[in-house]
């Protein structure tokens, strides 16, 4: 049987070619990257984290991070959608009922089921582990009536993982995670998506209503906090950080190629000490993100495999720090590339180096689960780690 790493190498050439070919169109039209998703479905990459017994690749966290970087270099929108899908798959694999896994995972592995996440609500603020809309048990299973103001790629998903208040009579911090297949509920989409960057994410508002079987409960009644701590949050920070780094790294490689082109007319002089210093500073930003991403990925993988113990507050500091570093430094690196490349190459949408699109896309990184929240959280968590345990 081919190892996951080799399988990724076997399919990525064609997948990346498709992503690069259509990335500009998704950005220009602010449309979901349909060609990219079709490539992911056909390649088997939707099943990267699905165990082999269900027809998947049985991939691991380091492989996920490496693949997200490569996809991020082809199309950041498609890569982000894939990373978020893998986050949902991991929750099902680790916490889903046997019946749900038997029913759902083979279709994920076969490229038939792309999973989206529904965690936002208009009335709860920013809290990831609270919910207002309750699950209501009835004779046929679990009744859902849920409206979410922002669902990435929701109009195109085949299934959804929803955070719900565990019951009508419990506090909002008692949250359940429920799977709903598109064929099990009614789905109404609304809203427009016309943003500065990440225009292919096509975030829409969704209203879902219907009844799903009890086997669709993931992590048990009120069990979302464990799912979030051990699966959803780590995979979000690792996956998205890898996507951002991959986008910045790829555009830097393109810029280097452009600068070294002997037919290039005008632009920076490569013998200039100032130009070389700017290149070195860009490279350092990317190196720092890459090194910390590798370190935290290893730490999380070892904790999940039970071969290492790390206090929860320390692990969360490291994950939050990764997101903060990756979002800030990846954007700073591209901003410095724009400055170095100059007006015609760095600031034009028709440039041979897509710096303008990368700059707009990566500006969203610090806003995607706002860095302000993570700075505050890390400050509070640091008070509980007197030994200052570094990653």
Beta strands, then each sheet from edge to edge (+ up, - down):
strand 1: 115-118
strand 2: 136-138
strand 3: 141-152
strand 4: 159-165
strand 5: 175-181
strand 6: 185-190
strand 7: 203-212
strand 8: 217-218
sheet 1: 1+ 4+ 5- 8+
sheet 2: 2+ 3- 7+ 6-
end
